[in-house]
Amino acid sequence: MVETDASRKCMDDNNYKKDMCTDYFLKYKNCRKFWHDIMMQRKRNGVKPEMPSAEERRKILESMEKPPPGQSLC
């Protein structure tokens, strides 16, 4: 997951000063919530597996509106 790697790299680069990585943590949190919501919806709908495959995730992200520059969608 890109957000996980970015958060860890930020912490490494900033000598583990959490306040320097707030944006990365927020992106990570939003990404986790997004995929958790997708999984819960699939579970309610009886779709297996609950977590979409890598290919399905790519298609989901491509079907969404592009974020503003400098932001990412998971």
Secondary structure by P-SEA (a helix, b strand, c coil): caaaaaaaaaaaaacccccccaaaaaaaaaaaaaaaaaaaaaaaaccccccccaaaaaaaaaaccccccccccc
